[in-house]
Amino acid sequence: MKTLRNILLELVVLAALVAAIVFWLRGTAPSLSFASTDVSATDMRIDRIRDIGEWEFLSIHAEEIVDSTFVTPRPWPLPDEKRYLARIYRGTLRLGLNLREDAPEGWIRVMGDSVSVSLPPMRLLDERFVDEAQTRPLIEDGKFSDAERKALTERARVQLRRHNLTPENLQRCRQQAVLRMTDLLHSLGYRRVSVK
C-alpha cells in the first residue's frame, strides 16, 4: 500500500516530467499549446488537480515533555499516595490542504491560457500525529492505569498542537502552497497563473 508521502513524491516527479515535456515540445513545435478552450479537457485537468486530495506543504517534527502528579487519598492517619509520571512525546504535524473536502465550488477558474485559483485554508491534515513508538518515559514513580497514560497522551497532543499550529507556521505553509500550485499550473501549460 502506498503511503501519502510516496504518492506526493510521485505527483511531484510527474509534474516535473510534464514540465520538461512541455518545454521540450515548445522548443520543437511552437504551434502546440496546452491552453485549450475545450471545456471537457479543462474540466478533466481541474478534476485531476482536485483528485490530489490531501497535499502536504509543511512537516513539523516536534517533542513535548508532559508530566502529572496523581494523588490517591488514604484514610487518616495514613499519608496520601502520590505518583509522578513524566514522559517525552514526539510527533510530526503535517500541514497542508485537502482539495477534495475543502475546495469550494469555483475555487479554480480557467479562461484560455489564464487560470485563477483560490486555495482553501491550510490545516492540520491528521489529528493522530503523536508517535507512540517514540514516546519515552522520563520519570515514572508508581503504577499507572491505561486510562491515566491515555489522558497524559491526550494532554501531549493538545500541547503539541497548540505550540506548533501557529499563525507563522500556517503562513509558511500557505507560501509553499502558492509556490507549488503555481509551478503545477505553469507545467500544465497555463501562462498567466494567479493563486490566492
N, CA and C of each residue as an Amber inpcrd file, in Angstrom:
protein
   588
   0.8360000  -1.1840000   0.0000000   0.0000000   0.0000000   0.0000000
   0.8770000   1.2410000   0.0000000   0.5810000   2.1960000  -0.8840000
   1.3890000   3.3940000  -0.9880000   1.0710000   4.3500000   0.1420000
   2.1180000   4.9970000   0.6490000   1.9050000   5.9960000   1.6800000
   1.6420000   7.3390000   1.0260000   1.1210000   8.2710000   1.7990000
   0.8290000   9.6110000   1.2990000   2.1050000  10.2690000   0.7960000
   3.2010000  10.0660000   1.4930000   4.4780000  10.6520000   1.0860000
   4.9070000  10.1220000  -0.2820000   4.7460000   8.7990000  -0.5180000
   5.1180000   8.2240000  -1.8090000   4.2320000   8.7560000  -2.9260000
   2.9380000   8.9060000  -2.6450000   2.0130000   9.4210000  -3.6500000
   2.3810000  10.8560000  -4.0120000   2.6770000  11.6820000  -2.9830000
   3.0540000  13.0700000  -3.2470000   4.3650000  13.1440000  -4.0170000
   5.3090000  12.2720000  -3.6730000   6.5770000  12.2390000  -4.3890000
   6.3510000  11.8850000  -5.8510000   5.4860000  10.9030000  -6.1130000
   5.1810000  10.5250000  -7.4910000   4.5180000  11.6770000  -8.2380000
   3.6340000  12.4200000  -7.5720000   2.9720000  13.5630000  -8.2100000
   3.9700000  14.6640000  -8.5520000   4.9330000  14.9160000  -7.6440000
   5.9420000  15.9420000  -7.9050000   6.8160000  15.5220000  -9.0760000
   7.2350000  14.2550000  -9.1060000   8.0510000  13.7510000 -10.2150000
   7.2630000  13.8310000 -11.5210000   5.9810000  13.4710000 -11.4750000
   5.1300000  13.5400000 -12.6540000   4.9840000  14.9740000 -13.1450000
   4.8090000  15.9150000 -12.2120000   4.6880000  17.3260000 -12.5950000
   5.9770000  17.8260000 -13.2360000   7.1360000  17.4170000 -12.6890000
   8.4200000  17.8160000 -13.2680000   8.5970000  17.2170000 -14.6600000
   8.1830000  15.9750000 -14.8310000   8.2640000  15.3220000 -16.1350000
   7.3690000  16.0160000 -17.1480000   6.1570000  16.3610000 -16.7370000
   5.2330000  17.0760000 -17.6240000   5.8280000  18.4210000 -18.0190000
   6.4350000  19.1340000 -17.0350000   7.0430000  20.4300000 -17.3250000
   8.1720000  20.2870000 -18.3380000   9.0080000  19.2570000 -18.1610000
  10.1100000  19.0360000 -19.1040000   9.5860000  18.7450000 -20.5090000
   8.5410000  17.9320000 -20.6030000   7.9680000  17.6050000 -21.9090000
   7.3570000  18.8490000 -22.5560000   6.6570000  19.6580000 -21.7560000
   6.0470000  20.8800000 -22.2880000   7.1190000  21.8050000 -22.8390000
   8.1980000  22.0310000 -22.0810000   9.2540000  22.9190000 -22.5570000
   9.9500000  22.3350000 -23.7860000  10.1290000  21.0320000 -23.8160000
  10.7460000  20.4120000 -24.9780000   9.8510000  20.5570000 -26.2090000
   8.5450000  20.3110000 -26.0380000   7.6030000  20.4430000 -27.1570000
   7.5010000  21.8830000 -27.6390000   7.5780000  22.8300000 -26.7350000
   7.5280000  24.2370000 -27.1490000   8.7460000  24.5900000 -27.9920000
   9.8690000  23.9700000 -27.6660000  11.0840000  24.2370000 -28.4470000
  11.0440000  23.5940000 -29.8200000  10.3820000  22.4470000 -29.9710000
  10.3680000  21.7480000 -31.2590000   9.0970000  21.9940000 -32.0550000
   7.9950000  22.3060000 -31.3840000   6.7290000  22.5290000 -32.0990000
   6.0310000  23.7320000 -31.4760000   6.4170000  24.9550000 -31.9190000
   5.8750000  26.1410000 -31.2750000   4.3640000  26.2940000 -31.4070000
   3.7620000  25.6490000 -32.3630000   2.3230000  25.8110000 -32.5520000
   1.5130000  24.9730000 -31.5600000   2.1700000  24.0360000 -30.8610000
   1.4620000  23.1850000 -29.9130000   1.2130000  23.9530000 -28.6210000
  -0.0320000  23.9450000 -28.1370000  -0.3780000  24.6960000 -26.9310000
  -1.3120000  23.8770000 -26.0620000  -1.0930000  23.9440000 -24.7590000
  -1.9790000  23.2690000 -23.8170000  -3.1320000  24.1680000 -23.3910000
  -3.0990000  25.4110000 -23.7890000  -4.1450000  26.3510000 -23.3950000
  -5.3830000  26.0970000 -24.2310000  -6.0110000  24.9910000 -23.9640000
  -7.1820000  24.5740000 -24.7170000  -8.4230000  25.2740000 -24.2100000
  -9.3050000  25.6480000 -25.1330000 -10.5810000  26.2240000 -24.7260000
 -11.6430000  25.1400000 -24.6480000 -11.2600000  23.8900000 -24.9120000
 -12.1810000  22.7740000 -24.8320000 -12.5850000  22.5750000 -23.3650000
 -13.8730000  22.7530000 -23.0870000 -14.3640000  22.7120000 -21.7150000
 -14.1120000  21.3510000 -21.0700000 -14.3140000  20.2640000 -21.8070000
 -14.1380000  18.9350000 -21.2090000 -12.6850000  18.6890000 -20.8400000
 -11.7310000  19.1410000 -21.6660000 -10.3120000  18.9590000 -21.3390000
  -9.9520000  19.7760000 -20.1010000 -10.4720000  21.0040000 -20.0230000
 -10.2090000  21.8490000 -18.8660000 -10.7990000  21.2340000 -17.6130000
 -12.0440000  20.7510000 -17.7000000 -12.6840000  20.1190000 -16.5420000
 -11.8960000  18.9080000 -16.0710000 -11.3550000  18.1310000 -17.0120000
 -10.5690000  16.9460000 -16.6340000  -9.3220000  17.3620000 -15.8720000
  -8.6710000  18.4400000 -16.3260000  -7.4660000  18.9080000 -15.6320000
  -7.8010000  19.3630000 -14.2120000  -8.9010000  20.0920000 -14.0750000
  -9.3130000  20.5650000 -12.7510000  -9.6560000  19.3870000 -11.8480000
 -10.3570000  18.3840000 -12.4010000 -10.6880000  17.1930000 -11.6140000
  -9.4310000  16.4620000 -11.1720000  -8.4250000  16.4130000 -12.0360000
  -7.1720000  15.7400000 -11.6710000  -6.4560000  16.4850000 -10.5480000
  -6.4970000  17.8240000 -10.6080000  -5.8780000  18.6020000  -9.5330000
  -6.6410000  18.3670000  -8.2310000  -7.9720000  18.3740000  -8.2950000
  -8.7780000  18.1380000  -7.0920000  -8.5350000  16.7250000  -6.5520000
  -8.2810000  15.7540000  -7.4540000  -8.0590000  14.3690000  -7.0390000
  -6.7530000  14.1830000  -6.2660000  -5.8960000  15.2180000  -6.2650000
  -4.6830000  15.1300000  -5.4430000  -5.0990000  14.8960000  -3.9940000
  -6.2460000  15.4770000  -3.6220000  -6.7620000  15.2890000  -2.2660000
  -5.9290000  16.0510000  -1.2590000  -5.3600000  15.3430000  -0.2960000
  -4.5210000  15.9800000   0.7090000  -3.1650000  16.2970000   0.1090000
  -2.7470000  17.5420000   0.2990000  -1.4760000  17.9920000  -0.2490000
  -0.6900000  18.6330000   0.8880000   0.4050000  17.9930000   1.2950000
   1.2090000  18.4540000   2.4280000   2.2560000  19.4520000   1.9540000
   2.3530000  20.5860000   2.6690000   3.3210000  21.6140000   2.3160000
   4.3250000  21.8930000   3.4210000   4.0050000  21.5020000   4.6540000
   4.9100000  21.7530000   5.7680000   4.7980000  20.6080000   6.7600000
   5.9530000  20.0690000   7.1340000   6.0060000  18.9670000   8.0860000
   6.8280000  19.4340000   9.2890000   6.2390000  19.3700000  10.4800000
   6.9030000  19.8560000  11.6900000   7.1410000  18.6770000  12.6250000
   8.4120000  18.3960000  12.8990000   8.7710000  17.3510000  13.8580000
   8.9670000  18.0400000  15.2090000   8.2260000  17.6030000  16.2090000
   8.2570000  18.2920000  17.4970000   8.2260000  17.2830000  18.6340000
   8.6230000  17.7670000  19.8170000   8.5260000  16.9430000  21.0060000
   8.0590000  17.7980000  22.1720000   7.4630000  17.1410000  23.1210000
   6.8660000  17.8330000  24.2710000   7.0750000  16.9630000  25.5040000
   7.4590000  17.5800000  26.6130000   7.5410000  16.8720000  27.8950000
   6.2630000  17.1720000  28.6570000   5.5680000  16.1190000  29.0440000
   4.3080000  16.2720000  29.7770000   4.4410000  15.4830000  31.0760000
   4.0320000  16.1330000  32.1670000   4.1180000  15.4410000  33.4560000
   2.8340000  15.6420000  34.2440000   2.6360000  14.7670000  35.1940000
   1.4460000  14.8550000  36.0310000   1.7120000  14.1420000  37.3550000
   1.1040000  14.7010000  38.4060000   1.1620000  14.0770000  39.7240000
  -0.2240000  13.5380000  40.0460000  -0.2920000  12.2740000  40.3670000
  -1.5540000  11.6300000  40.7200000  -1.5770000  11.4120000  42.2250000
  -2.6370000  11.8660000  42.8650000  -2.7600000  11.7280000  44.3210000
  -3.9480000  10.8210000  44.6130000  -3.6880000   9.7550000  45.3760000
  -4.7440000   8.8460000  45.8160000  -4.9120000   9.0220000  47.3220000
  -6.0640000   9.5670000  47.7410000  -6.2510000   9.7840000  49.1840000
  -6.3550000   8.4510000  49.9480000  -5.8100000   8.4660000  51.1450000
  -5.8960000   7.2970000  52.0250000  -6.5770000   7.7210000  53.3230000
  -7.1450000   6.7700000  54.0420000  -7.7840000   7.1440000  55.3130000
  -6.7450000   7.6540000  56.3130000  -7.2280000   8.5810000  57.1390000
  -6.3600000   9.1350000  58.1670000  -5.9630000   8.0390000  59.1430000
  -4.8000000   7.9140000  59.5660000  -3.6340000   8.7830000  59.6280000
  -2.6170000   8.4840000  58.5220000  -2.9770000   7.6280000  57.5820000
  -2.0270000   7.2980000  56.5190000  -1.8690000   8.4920000  55.5640000
  -0.6310000   8.7310000  55.0730000  -0.4320000   9.8350000  54.1160000
  -1.0160000   9.4470000  52.7370000  -1.4200000  10.4670000  52.0030000
  -1.9240000  10.2290000  50.6470000  -0.8230000   9.6270000  49.7850000
  -1.2380000   8.7490000  48.8740000  -0.2720000   8.1470000  47.9470000
  -0.0830000   9.0930000  46.7610000   1.1730000   9.4310000  46.4760000
   1.4840000  10.3080000  45.3470000   2.2960000   9.5240000  44.3230000
   1.8460000   9.6350000  43.1080000   2.5680000   9.0060000  41.9890000
   2.8900000  10.0920000  40.9730000   4.0660000   9.9810000  40.3560000
   4.5240000  11.0160000  39.4260000   4.9040000  10.3650000  38.0970000
   4.3920000  10.9480000  37.0150000   4.6760000  10.4190000  35.6780000
   5.0620000  11.5690000  34.7650000   6.2090000  11.4440000  34.1400000
   6.6580000  12.4200000  33.1390000   7.1450000  11.6430000  31.9230000
   6.6830000  12.0810000  30.7440000   7.0620000  11.3840000  29.5120000
   7.4280000  12.3960000  28.4340000   8.2640000  11.9560000  27.5070000
   8.6180000  12.7680000  26.3390000   7.8220000  12.2260000  25.1590000
   7.0170000  13.0850000  24.5730000   6.1870000  12.7070000  23.4170000
   6.7490000  13.3610000  22.1700000   6.8120000  12.5710000  21.1100000
   7.2690000  13.0950000  19.8190000   6.1660000  12.9050000  18.7960000
   6.1420000  13.8140000  17.8350000   5.1370000  13.7130000  16.7900000
   5.5240000  14.5310000  15.5770000   4.8480000  14.2630000  14.4760000
   5.0500000  15.0040000  13.2380000   3.7180000  15.5790000  12.8070000
   3.6350000  16.8970000  12.8100000   2.4190000  17.5790000  12.3860000
   2.5610000  17.9230000  10.9120000   1.6190000  17.4500000  10.1200000
   1.6580000  17.6850000   8.6760000   0.5850000  18.7240000   8.3310000
   1.0490000  19.8540000   7.8030000   0.1430000  20.9440000   7.4510000
  -0.0060000  21.0270000   5.9380000  -1.2070000  21.3410000   5.5020000
  -1.4580000  21.4580000   4.0710000  -2.9140000  21.7450000   3.8230000
  -3.3980000  21.2450000   2.7010000  -4.8070000  21.4440000   2.3720000
  -5.3870000  20.1630000   1.8120000  -6.7010000  20.0760000   1.8710000
  -7.4120000  18.9250000   1.3250000  -8.3490000  19.4480000   0.2480000
  -7.9570000  19.2360000  -1.0040000  -8.7310000  19.7800000  -2.1180000
 -10.0690000  19.0750000  -2.2770000 -10.1340000  17.7940000  -1.9340000
 -11.4000000  17.0670000  -2.0850000 -12.4580000  17.5640000  -1.1030000
 -12.0450000  17.8330000   0.1280000 -13.0050000  18.1940000   1.1710000
 -13.2050000  19.7010000   1.3230000 -12.1470000  20.4960000   1.1170000
 -12.2030000  21.9080000   1.4750000 -12.3330000  22.8710000   0.3010000
 -12.0550000  22.4180000  -0.9160000 -12.1000000  23.3340000  -2.0620000
 -13.5590000  23.6500000  -2.4110000 -13.9490000  24.9310000  -2.3280000
 -15.3430000  25.2830000  -2.6290000 -15.6070000  25.2820000  -4.1310000
 -16.8660000  25.3640000  -4.4910000 -17.2410000  25.4460000  -5.9020000
 -16.6220000  26.7180000  -6.4780000 -16.0420000  26.6120000  -7.6630000
 -15.4370000  27.7680000  -8.3220000 -14.0810000  28.1560000  -7.7600000
 -13.4040000  27.2380000  -7.0630000 -12.1070000  27.5430000  -6.4720000
 -11.0290000  27.7450000  -7.5270000 -11.2820000  27.2200000  -8.7410000
 -10.3270000  27.4030000  -9.8370000 -11.1050000  27.8370000 -11.0680000
 -10.6200000  28.8870000 -11.7090000 -11.2930000  29.4250000 -12.9020000
 -10.2920000  29.5280000 -14.0300000 -10.6920000  29.0070000 -15.1800000
  -9.8220000  28.9820000 -16.3530000 -10.4430000  29.8250000 -17.4530000
  -9.6160000  30.6950000 -18.0530000 -10.0250000  31.4750000 -19.2170000
  -8.8680000  31.4600000 -20.2060000  -8.9810000  30.6030000 -21.2220000
  -7.9100000  30.4920000 -22.2220000  -6.6400000  29.9750000 -21.5830000
  -5.5710000  30.7930000 -21.6870000  -4.2900000  30.3760000 -21.1030000
  -4.0680000  30.9870000 -19.7200000  -5.1400000  31.5140000 -19.1140000
  -5.0660000  32.0990000 -17.7650000  -5.8540000  31.2380000 -16.7850000
  -5.3590000  31.1870000 -15.5630000  -6.0580000  30.4300000 -14.5280000
  -5.9510000  31.2020000 -13.2090000  -7.0540000  31.2370000 -12.4730000
  -7.1050000  31.8980000 -11.1780000  -7.5440000  30.8660000 -10.1410000
  -6.8010000  30.7820000  -9.0380000  -7.0530000  29.7690000  -8.0150000
  -7.2390000  30.4470000  -6.6580000  -8.2970000  30.0680000  -5.9530000
  -8.4990000  30.4850000  -4.5580000  -8.3210000  29.2480000  -3.6870000
  -7.1880000  29.1660000  -3.0310000  -6.8870000  27.9880000  -2.2140000
  -7.7370000  27.9650000  -0.9520000  -8.1710000  26.7840000  -0.5310000
  -8.8600000  26.6770000   0.7660000  -7.8630000  26.9300000   1.8980000
  -8.3440000  27.1220000   3.1260000  -7.4220000  27.3840000   4.2430000
  -6.5050000  26.1930000   4.5180000  -5.2940000  26.5180000   4.9760000
  -4.3530000  25.4860000   5.3770000  -4.8320000  24.8940000   6.7030000
  -4.5290000  23.5980000   6.9020000  -4.9720000  22.9530000   8.1410000
  -4.0640000  21.7930000   8.4820000  -4.2780000  21.2580000   9.6720000
  -3.5880000  20.0480000  10.0980000  -4.2440000  18.8760000   9.3780000
  -3.4530000  18.0820000   8.6590000  -4.0210000  17.0280000   7.8330000
  -4.4030000  15.7770000   8.6150000  -3.7510000  15.5400000   9.7570000
  -4.0550000  14.3330000  10.5260000  -3.9420000  14.6460000  12.0150000
  -5.0250000  14.4130000  12.7470000  -5.0350000  14.6800000  14.1860000
  -4.2590000  13.6250000  14.9790000  -3.9600000  12.4790000  14.3610000
  -3.2290000  11.4070000  15.0580000  -1.7360000  11.5260000  14.7440000
  -1.1230000  12.5680000  15.2270000   0.2680000  12.8470000  14.8830000
   1.2570000  12.4430000  15.9670000   0.7820000  12.0670000  17.1560000
   1.6900000  11.6430000  18.2260000   2.1900000  10.2430000  17.8930000
   3.5150000  10.0820000  17.8810000   4.1280000   8.7990000  17.5670000
   4.3490000   8.0250000  18.8680000   3.4380000   7.1130000  19.1400000
   3.5130000   6.3370000  20.4010000   4.8030000   5.5180000  20.4880000
   5.3230000   5.0720000  19.3530000   6.5360000   4.2510000  19.3690000
   7.7490000   5.0480000  19.8390000   7.7210000   6.3790000  19.6500000
   8.8580000   7.2080000  20.0600000   8.6390000   7.8720000  21.4240000
   7.5330000   7.5580000  22.0840000   7.2770000   8.1110000  23.4120000
   8.2140000   7.4430000  24.4120000   8.8710000   8.2720000  25.2180000
   9.8480000   7.7550000  26.1840000   9.4900000   8.2260000  27.5950000
   9.5750000   7.3330000  28.5860000   9.3510000   7.7710000  29.9670000
  10.5490000   8.5780000  30.4570000  10.2620000   9.6380000  31.1680000
  11.3150000  10.4440000  31.7650000  11.4050000  10.1050000  33.2580000
  10.2680000  10.1810000  33.9250000  10.1750000   9.7780000  35.3360000
   8.8780000   8.9900000  35.4900000   8.9720000   7.8570000  36.1460000
   7.7770000   7.0420000  36.3760000   7.8620000   6.5040000  37.7920000
   7.1760000   7.1810000  38.7050000   7.2160000   6.8210000  40.1150000
   5.8350000   6.3270000  40.5270000   5.6520000   5.0060000  40.5340000
   4.3690000   4.4100000  40.8870000   3.7970000   3.6080000  39.7330000
   2.5980000   3.0670000  39.9490000   1.9160000   2.3070000  38.9050000
   0.7980000   3.1680000  38.3280000   0.5940000   3.0300000  37.0000000
  -0.3750000   3.8850000  36.3140000  -1.2830000   3.0330000  35.4350000
  -2.5420000   3.3990000  35.4210000  -3.5200000   2.6710000  34.6060000
  -3.4250000   3.1310000  33.1530000  -4.0190000   2.3440000  32.2680000
  -4.0570000   2.7180000  30.8500000  -4.8110000   4.0340000  30.6600000
  -5.8570000   4.2560000  31.4310000  -6.6370000   5.4990000  31.3210000
  -5.7850000   6.7070000  31.7040000  -4.9520000   6.5620000  32.7390000
  -4.0780000   7.6650000  33.1460000  -3.0250000   7.9570000  32.0900000
  -2.4710000   6.9040000  31.5050000  -1.4860000   7.0930000  30.4330000
  -2.1400000   7.7220000  29.1970000  -3.3580000   7.2870000  28.8970000
  -4.0780000   7.8320000  27.7420000  -4.3870000   9.3140000  27.9430000
  -4.7530000   9.6960000  29.1670000  -5.0290000  11.1010000  29.4760000
  -3.7740000  11.9520000  29.3030000  -2.6160000  11.4120000  29.6940000
  -1.3540000  12.1400000  29.5310000  -1.0120000  12.2900000  28.0490000
  -1.2640000  11.2470000  27.2780000  -1.0220000  11.3160000  25.8300000
  -1.9160000  12.3760000  25.1810000  -3.1700000  12.4570000  25.6130000
  -4.0850000  13.4630000  25.0740000  -3.6030000  14.8670000  25.4230000
  -3.0980000  15.0530000  26.6440000  -2.5280000  16.3580000  27.0160000
  -1.3430000  16.7040000  26.1260000  -0.5120000  15.7150000  25.8170000
   0.6410000  15.9450000  24.9360000   0.1730000  16.3460000  23.5420000
  -0.8680000  15.6840000  23.0430000  -1.3950000  16.0080000  21.7150000
  -1.8910000  17.4540000  21.6690000  -2.6100000  17.8540000  22.7090000
  -3.1380000  19.2270000  22.7650000  -1.9900000  20.2390000  22.8200000
  -0.9700000  19.9530000  23.6320000   0.1660000  20.8700000  23.7380000
   0.9620000  20.9450000  22.4440000   1.2200000  19.7990000  21.8150000
   1.9480000  19.8040000  20.5370000   1.1820000  20.6050000  19.4920000
  -0.1200000  20.4260000  19.4710000  -0.9600000  21.1420000  18.5030000
  -0.9020000  22.6490000  18.7750000  -1.0550000  23.0420000  20.0370000
  -1.0710000  24.4610000  20.3980000   0.2800000  25.1280000  20.1170000
   1.3740000  24.4440000  20.4040000   2.6970000  25.0430000  20.2380000
   3.1780000  25.0740000  18.7900000   2.6120000  24.2550000  17.9230000
   3.1260000  24.1680000  16.5510000   2.1470000  24.6120000  15.4700000
   0.8720000  24.6220000  15.7780000  -0.1200000  25.0710000  14.7990000
  -0.3010000  26.5850000  14.9830000   0.7800000  27.3100000  14.7140000
   0.8190000  28.7570000  14.9490000   0.5090000  29.5100000  13.6580000
   0.1250000  30.7830000  13.7730000  -0.1000000  31.5860000  12.5630000
   1.1420000  31.6530000  11.6640000   2.3330000  31.6820000  12.2850000
   3.5680000  31.7420000  11.4890000   3.7370000  30.4660000  10.6600000
   3.5150000  29.3040000  11.2740000   3.6540000  28.0390000  10.5430000
   2.5770000  27.9030000   9.4670000   1.3670000  28.3390000   9.7600000
   0.3060000  28.2950000   8.7400000   0.6360000  29.2220000   7.5760000
   1.2600000  30.3830000   7.8690000   1.6620000  31.3070000   6.8010000
   2.7670000  30.6930000   5.9480000   3.7530000  30.0440000   6.5780000
   4.8190000  29.3530000   5.8200000   4.2110000  28.2740000   4.9330000
   3.2470000  27.5520000   5.4640000   2.5610000  26.5030000   4.7090000
   1.8400000  27.1060000   3.5020000   1.1490000  28.2270000   3.7140000
   0.4180000  28.8880000   2.6240000   1.3790000  29.3570000   1.5270000
   2.5260000  29.9020000   1.9080000   3.5050000  30.3480000   0.9160000
   3.9800000  29.1800000   0.0560000   4.2420000  28.0370000   0.7000000
   4.6470000  26.8440000  -0.0560000   3.5280000  26.3830000  -0.9850000
   2.2880000  26.4530000  -0.5030000   1.1410000  26.0370000  -1.3210000
   1.0230000  26.8990000  -2.5610000   1.1770000  28.2110000  -2.3970000
   1.0780000  29.1210000  -3.5470000   2.1790000  28.8110000  -4.5580000
   3.4200000  28.6250000  -4.0860000   4.5310000  28.3280000  -4.9900000
   4.3150000  27.0200000  -5.7440000   3.9360000  25.9680000  -5.0220000
   3.8000000  24.6590000  -5.6680000   2.5990000  24.5980000  -6.5940000
   1.4790000  25.2460000  -6.2370000   0.3230000  25.2720000  -7.1260000
   0.6390000  26.0800000  -8.3810000   1.3590000  27.1830000  -8.2230000
   1.7660000  27.9940000  -9.3800000   2.6430000  27.1720000 -10.3140000
   3.6320000  26.4620000  -9.7570000   4.5070000  25.6200000 -10.5860000
   3.7190000  24.5400000 -11.3150000   2.7830000  23.9110000 -10.6100000
   1.9800000  22.8490000 -11.2250000   1.1720000  23.3900000 -12.3980000
   0.5260000  24.5320000 -12.2100000  -0.3170000  25.0850000 -13.2770000
   0.5240000  25.5790000 -14.4540000   1.7080000  26.1280000 -14.1810000
   2.6020000  26.5060000 -15.2850000   3.0310000  25.2620000 -16.0660000
   3.2880000  24.1660000 -15.3360000   3.7090000  22.9330000 -16.0160000
   2.5800000  22.3390000 -16.8590000   1.3320000  22.6710000 -16.5320000
   0.1940000  22.2010000 -17.3320000  -0.0520000  23.0940000 -18.5510000
   0.7400000  24.1550000 -18.7040000   0.6570000  24.9820000 -19.9040000
  -0.0450000  26.3110000 -19.7420000  -0.4960000  26.6340000 -18.5470000
  -1.1380000  27.9330000 -18.3490000  -0.0570000  28.9990000 -18.2310000
  -0.2230000  30.0970000 -18.9870000   0.8170000  31.1300000 -18.9910000
   0.6320000  32.1260000 -17.8630000  -0.6020000  32.5490000 -17.6220000
  -0.8620000  33.5080000 -16.5490000  -1.5740000  32.7730000 -15.4130000
  -0.9100000  32.7270000 -14.2660000  -1.4420000  31.9840000 -13.1190000
  -1.5390000  32.9330000 -11.9400000  -2.7020000  32.9470000 -11.3120000
  -2.9260000  33.7440000 -10.1030000  -3.4250000  32.8080000  -9.0200000
  -2.6590000  32.6920000  -7.9490000  -3.0240000  31.8170000  -6.8300000
  -3.1440000  32.6860000  -5.5830000  -4.3120000  32.6290000  -4.9410000
  -4.5530000  33.4080000  -3.7240000  -4.8050000  32.4660000  -2.5710000
